Amino acid sequence: MMMMMEEEEQQQQLDSQGGNLKTAENNREVSLYAVQCSKCNKWRLISTLEEYEDIREASLQNPWSCGNKDDKSCEDPSNIDIDSTRIWAMDKPNLPKSPAGFERGMTIRRDCSRLDVYYETSNGKKLRSTTEVQKFLEANPGYKAAGIMISDFSFRAPRVLENTIPEEIVSKKKTKTSSMAVDDYIYDY
């Protein structure tokens, strides 16, 4: 299970080829979703977040294959490959699908070290931790009455693939780390 962050021009190009992409805020939000076929190991773009979450939720019990997509088979060429033209992140399998009325979102940190996970409510409020979700559910008992529980949310962040991080960001990280003094690593407890 993978997701990618793209530059706006690449998004428009892929959009014209049939991908369902949204413009990423500051190019730091996830803009594409892909899965790897369990039979041929080719990568396939998934057109919606909802479809991606369905696949991810059942990925261990029901591994995805090209045959699951109406217009694809293992004989077709891969429609996307892991490379450094975009930042790739590997998602965890079997994460719960976003509950009704919530959308799971992610933004990548400026240094590309990791993704931050949040849930956006139907009224636009962003919940960034299980504590915030718990407070929200307590303040809005209708969600609990509808059967939504804290266990329906996961803040496990995908792992960024290091070899897909742009070189200029890697260079900045190396320069910053090499210029730090030893005292920068000492903490008082």
C-alpha positions in Angstrom: 0.0 0.0 0.0 1.6 3.2 -1.1 0.8 6.9 -1.4 2.6 9.7 -3.1 3.0 13.5 -2.8 3.3 15.2 -6.2 4.1 18.5 -7.7 1.1 20.3 -9.2 2.2 19.9 -12.8 2.7 16.2 -12.4 -0.8 16.0 -10.9 -2.4 17.7 -13.8 -0.5 15.5 -16.3 -1.7 12.3 -14.5 -5.2 13.8 -14.1 -5.4 14.1 -17.8 -4.5 10.4 -18.0 -7.5 9.4 -15.9 -6.2 9.7 -12.3 -8.6 11.3 -9.7 -6.2 13.7 -8.0 -6.8 16.7 -5.8 -4.5 19.7 -5.7 -2.2 19.3 -2.7 -2.1 22.2 -0.2 1.5 23.5 -0.5 2.3 20.2 -2.3 2.5 18.5 1.1 -0.7 16.4 1.1 -1.1 12.9 -0.3 -2.3 13.2 -3.8 -2.1 9.7 -5.3 -2.8 6.2 -4.0 -1.4 3.0 -5.4 -1.3 -0.7 -4.5 0.9 -3.5 -5.5 -0.5 -6.6 -7.1 0.0 -9.6 -4.9 0.5 -11.8 -8.1 2.7 -9.8 -10.5 4.1 -7.1 -8.2 3.1 -4.3 -10.5 1.9 -1.0 -9.1 -1.6 0.2 -9.9 -3.1 3.7 -9.2 -6.3 3.7 -7.2 -8.7 6.4 -8.2 -10.3 7.3 -4.8 -9.3 7.5 -1.2 -12.4 5.5 -0.3 -11.4 2.6 -2.6 -7.8 2.8 -1.3 -9.1 2.6 2.3 -11.3 -0.5 1.4 -8.2 -2.2 0.0 -5.9 -1.3 2.9 -8.4 -2.4 5.5 -8.6 -6.0 4.2 -5.1 -6.2 2.7 -3.8 -9.1 4.9 -7.0 -11.2 4.7 -7.7 -10.4 1.0 -4.5 -9.5 -0.9 -5.2 -7.2 -3.8 -4.4 -8.3 -7.4 -4.8 -6.7 -10.8 -7.9 -8.9 -11.3 -9.7 -6.8 -8.7 -9.7 -3.8 -11.0 -12.1 -4.2 -14.0 -9.9 -2.6 -16.6 -6.6 -4.2 -15.6 -4.8 -7.6 -15.7 -1.4 -8.8 -14.7 -0.5 -8.7 -18.5 -0.9 -4.9 -18.6 2.1 -2.7 -18.0 2.5 -1.0 -14.6 0.9 2.4 -14.7 3.2 3.9 -12.1 6.7 2.9 -10.7 8.5 3.8 -7.6 11.1 6.5 -8.5 12.3 9.9 -7.3 9.9 12.0 -9.4 7.6 12.0 -6.4 7.8 11.2 -2.7 6.5 7.8 -1.8 5.3 6.6 1.6 4.5 3.0 2.6 1.3 2.7 4.5 0.6 0.1 7.1 -1.8 -2.8 6.2 -5.1 -3.4 7.9 -5.8 0.1 9.2 -9.5 0.8 9.8 -11.4 2.6 7.1 -12.3 6.2 8.1 -15.6 6.2 10.0 -18.6 7.9 8.4 -18.4 11.7 8.7 -14.6 11.7 9.0 -11.8 11.7 6.4 -8.3 10.6 7.2 -5.7 12.9 5.9 -1.9 13.2 6.0 0.7 15.9 5.4 4.4 15.4 5.0 6.7 17.5 7.1 8.9 20.0 5.3 12.0 17.9 5.9 10.2 14.8 4.6 11.1 12.9 7.7 7.5 11.6 8.3 3.9 12.1 7.7 1.5 13.6 10.2 -2.0 11.9 10.3 -5.2 13.7 11.1 -8.9 13.1 10.8 -11.2 15.9 9.4 -14.7 16.0 10.6 -17.7 16.8 8.4 -17.6 20.4 9.7 -13.9 20.9 8.8 -12.4 20.4 12.3 -9.0 18.6 12.2 -8.3 16.0 14.9 -4.6 15.2 15.3 -4.5 12.7 18.1 -6.6 10.0 19.9 -7.0 12.5 22.8 -8.6 15.0 20.4 -10.8 12.3 18.9 -11.9 11.2 22.4 -12.8 14.8 23.4 -14.7 15.3 20.1 -16.7 12.1 20.6 -17.6 13.1 24.1 -18.7 16.5 23.0 -20.7 15.1 20.1 -22.6 12.0 21.5 -24.4 11.5 18.2 -21.3 9.9 16.8 -21.0 7.4 19.7 -24.7 6.7 19.3 -24.0 5.8 15.7 -21.5 3.3 16.9 -18.3 5.2 16.2 -15.6 4.4 18.7 -12.0 5.5 19.4 -10.8 2.2 18.0 -12.1 3.3 14.6 -9.3 5.8 14.3 -5.6 5.1 13.6 -2.8 7.7 13.8 -0.2 5.2 12.6 1.9 7.2 10.0 3.1 5.7 6.8 6.9 5.4 6.4 8.5 7.7 3.8 10.8 5.9 1.4 14.1 7.7 1.8 15.3 7.1 -1.8 12.3 9.1 -3.1 13.0 12.3 -1.1 14.3 15.1 -3.3 18.1 15.6 -3.2 17.8 19.3 -2.2 15.9 18.3 1.0 18.4 15.5 1.7 21.3 17.9 1.3 19.6 20.4 3.7 19.1 17.7 6.3 22.8 16.6 6.0 24.1 20.2 6.2 22.0 21.0 9.3 23.0 17.8 11.1 26.7 18.2 10.3 26.7 21.8 11.6 25.1 20.9 14.9 27.4 21.0 17.9 27.7 18.1 20.3 25.7 20.2 22.9 22.7 20.0 20.5 22.4 16.3 21.3 22.6 16.6 25.1 19.4 16.8 27.0 18.8 17.6 30.7 16.4 15.1 32.4 
